Amino acid sequence: MQVVTLNGKERSQIGKTAAKNYRKEGLVPCVLYSKEENIHFNADPVELKSLIYSPDFKYADIVLNGKTHRCILKEIQFHPVSDAISHIDFLKLVKGTPVRVEVPLKLNGAPVGVKSGGKLVQKMRSIKIKTTPEHLVAEMNIDVSSLDLGQIMRIRDITPAKGVDIVTSAATPVVSVEIPRALKTTETAAPAKK
């Protein structure tokens, strides 16, 4: 799994006014949540780009006062007008402590229905899972090669990795092969010729 290293600087002041002042300086106020303590710090928006503006799930190694904390993104807040990052919450990973995260969902294989003229429609791009840091995966995969015209695959069709529980409802549709209108018309016209 990819790791992004962030050099944070602990905040001397906390609160709305202090956060506003840090934003004016071009910094992003952040909070690192853990069982032991919550650490308030600032990060450089340039360092955050590869972690936030990416479809991949990544770890964040936050370096504070020479100590490295392995974390995941918990929540991001954006400015409603400028869309600039205004605040980030991180969650420190503790060995053996389960976490809930959203990871990308990748499709594997070429569906037989697409080869027959169908259209592949991916209804979900990410999936919620619960696991411990030791079993954390960068993505979940589903094999769609057996998917035929008009068929749907659901969350229950995904085989999770060892130690990973899927939180998203089992009945939720993930991917389907739709029959194009032109193909439907040919199917209905064919019996009429007999």
N, C-alpha and C positions, 0 to 999 in steps of 0.2 A: 504494500500500500504506500502511496505517495505521502511524503511528509513535508510540510511547509514550516520553516523556522521563522519565528517572529521575535524581534528584540523589543520587549516592552519596557516601559519606565513607570515604576510605581508612582501613584498619584499622592501628593501630599495633602490635597484637599478633595473632598467628595461633596456631592450635592448638585442640584440643577445649575446654579450659578457657576460653580467651578467647572462643570462639564461644558457649559456654554463657552467659557473662556478658553478651555483647551481646544474646542472646535475652531475657535477664531484663530488659534495658533496653527491650525492645519493638522491637528491630531485627532484620533478617534478614541473616545473614552470606552474602556472595556472593563468587564468584570470576569474574574476567574472563580467559578464556584467549585468548592470541594467540601468533603466532610469535615476536614480540620478547620478551614478558614476560607473566607471570601476575600480575594485580593483585587483591589481597584487599581487599574493601570491604564496607560495610554499607549497606542500603537500608531505606527506610521501607515497611512492609507496605501502607500506604494507597496509595502510588504504584504498587505492584506489582499491585494488584487488577485494573485494566483490561487488564493484559498477560496475566495468568494465568487469570482466571475469564472467559474469552471463547472462543467456538468459532473466532474468526478468527485467522489467522496475522499477526503484527505484528513490526515492527522495534522494537528498544529502543535509544534514544539515551541512553547513560549518560554523565552529566557528572561528571567527577572532576577536582578541582583546576583548574577552568576549561576543561578539554579534553573534547571530546565524542567518544565512541567509538560507532560504529554496530555493533550486535550483534544476535544472535538467541538465543533461549532454547536451552540445550543440555540441561539436566536440572534438575528440581525435586524436592526431597525434602520430604515432609510428616511431621509428628509422627504416630506410629501411633495415638495415642489422641485428641488434641484436633483433629487434621487441620489444624493451623496450619502455615504454611510454615516449615520449619526451615533450609533451605539452597537456594541457586540457583547454577547454573553458567551463564555466558554465553559465547558464542563470538564473537569479534570478526571482522567481515567484512572480508576483504582482497581488493581488486580482482584478478580473474583466478584466485583460489584457489577451487577447487570445494568446496562444502559439501553435506552430506546433511541434508535436513529433511523433516518430515512436515507436509503442508498439507491443508486441508479439501478434500473431494471433493463438488462440487455437481452436482445433476442438472438438466438443461435439457430442457424440452418436456413434453408430456402423452402418455404411451404409449397406442398404439391398443388394447392389451390391457386397459387400465384402463377405457377407454370401452366395451369389450365385457363388462365386469363382473369383470375380474381385479383382483388385489390387488398393488400395487407394494411390493416388499420391497428396501430398500437394505441390502446386506450389509456395505458398507464406508463409513465416514464420513470417513476420511483416507487419504492415499496418500504413500508415501515417494518423494522425488525427489532427484536429484543435479544441481546446477547451480552456476554462478558467481554472485556477488552482483549482477552486471549483468543477469542473466536471471531472477533470483528472482521467483517469482509468488506472489500471496496465496492462490490456490486453483487447483484443476484442475477442468475441466468435462467432462461426458459427455452427449451428446445421446441421450435415451431415447425420443424420439417414435416411432421405428420399432419399438419393442419390443412384441411381440404376446403373447397368452396362452401360458404355458409356456416362454417364451424367456428366455435369460440373456445378459447382457453381461458381458464380462470385462475385465481390465486392458488387454489387447491392443486393445480397441475404443476406447480413449482416445487422442485425438490430442494429443501433448504440444506445448507452446509451443516456439518456437525457442530452442535452447540448453539445453533441459531434458530430462534422461534420467529415465525412470521406473525406480525400483529394485525396487519390488514385483513379484513373479513375474507374468508375462504371463497365466498360466492362472487366476489368482485371480478368482473371481466377484465382481462389483461390485454388480449389481442384477438383479432378475428380476421377472416378472409371474406370480404364482401363480394357478392356476385354483381358484376357491372350490369347496367340496364341493357346494353347491347346483347350480352350473353343470355339474360332472362328472356328477351324478345325472341332469340333464336330457339331457345328451348320450348317456348310456347308455340312457335310457328311450325316446328318440326312435326309434332303429332297431327297437326291440321292437314298436312300434305298427304297423309295416308288415306 
